[in-house]
């Protein structure tokens, strides 16, 4: 079974949106120090999630653009 590049791109947008929403919620509502952007705790807590979803976004964009250029 092969996953289409469009599906990967959709997963990336959903994942990034979810992480960003949780990050904002944690900062504004829960007042978590780890949710403050670019703090030391943010880098260890939130940055890995953003990196993973950004990689999915790059892979999905590459697949979609490669398919369109054919």
N, C-alpha and C positions, 0 to 999 in steps of 0.2 A: 504494500500500500504506500502510495506516495502522497505527500501533502503538497498542495498547490502553493505557489508563492503568494497568491492573494490571501490564502488562509493564514499564512505566517504573518503577513502584513496586518491583517485584522487582529490576530492574537497580540501582536506587538502594540497596536494602538489601544486595545482593551487593557493590556497589562500596564502600559505606561500611564494610562488614565487612572487606573485603580491605585497604583503606587502614588501618583501625584495627589489624588484625592485623599488617601490615607495620611500622607505627609502633611497636607494642609489641615486636615481634621485634627491630627495629633498636635500640631503647633497652635492652632487657634482655639480649639475646644478643650483638649486635654492638657494643654500647657506643658507638654513633654519637652525637656531640654534637648533630647536627641532629635527632635523634629525641627529644630532651628537650622535653617539652611547653612551648609558649609561649616558647621561647628565640628569639633573633634568627634563628638558622639554621632553626628549625622553621617560622617564618612564611614564609620564602622557599622551603622545600622541601616541607613537608607541608600547609600551610594551603590552597594552591590546589586540591589534590586533594580535601580535605574540602569546600571551597566548591562545587566542581563537583558532587560527589555529593549535597550538601545541596540544591542547586538541582533536581537530578533528583528528590529525595525530595519537595520542595514541589510540583513540577509533577505528579508521580504522585498525591500525596494530593489535590491540587485536582481532578484528573480523576476520581478514584475517588469523591470526595465529591459532586462535581457530578452524576455519573452516578447515584448513589444517591438524590439529592434529586428526581430526575425522577419 
